Amino acid sequence: MTITKDMSIMEVVQKYPDTVEVFMNSGMGCLGCAVAHFENIEQGAMAHGIDIDDLMKRLNEVVPAAE
């Protein structure tokens, strides 16, 4: 798995821009929020009631296309 749930949201978005759509479609539209700079994916998913396993699967599906 390239992206892990302990990575910061902004770290992932900056490294893999194609993940923005996955975050937005999952209900995590807070990418411009200050919290996204220090919150990891798991924390953000929990705060928004998002299934972390499903989110991680979908994020990692777009990584090959982003690289």
N, C-alpha and C positions, 0 to 999 in steps of 0.2 A: 504494500500500500504506500503510495507516494505521499499522500496527504494524511496526516494523523489528527485525531481529535484534540490533541494538546497543542497544536500549532495555533498561532494567533490568526484571527480572521483577516487582518490586514496583510500579514505576511503571505497568506495563501492568495489573496486577491492580487497583490503586487506581483507575485511570482507566476501565478496562473490566472490571467485576466478572464479566461473563459468560465471561471467558477462564479463570476459575478451573477450571471443568469441563474445558476443553480441556487445560490443564496437567496436571490430575489424571489424566485418561484417557490422557495420553501417557506417564505414568510419572514425572512431575515432581511428586511429592507433598510437595516440600520448601518449599512456599510460606510456611510458618511458620518456616522455618530462617533463621538470621542471614545465611547466604550469599546468600539471595534478595534481600537489601536492596542488595547491591552487584554481584551477578553479572548479566551481561546474558543475554538469551534464548539467544544462540548458545553462550555458555560453559556454561549450564545444560544445554542439549541435548547438547553434546559430553560433559559429565560423566556423563550418563545414557544415552549411546549412542542418542540420538533423532535421526531424520532432520530436519534443520533446515528444509529446504524444505517438507516435509509439515507440520511444526508451524506454520510461518509461514502457510501456506495456511489451515489450520484456525483459527488465531487470528484472522486477518483476516476469515474467514467470519462470525464472531460479532460483529464490531464494529458493523455496522449495527443489529443487534438490541440492542446495549448502549447505543447513543447515544440 
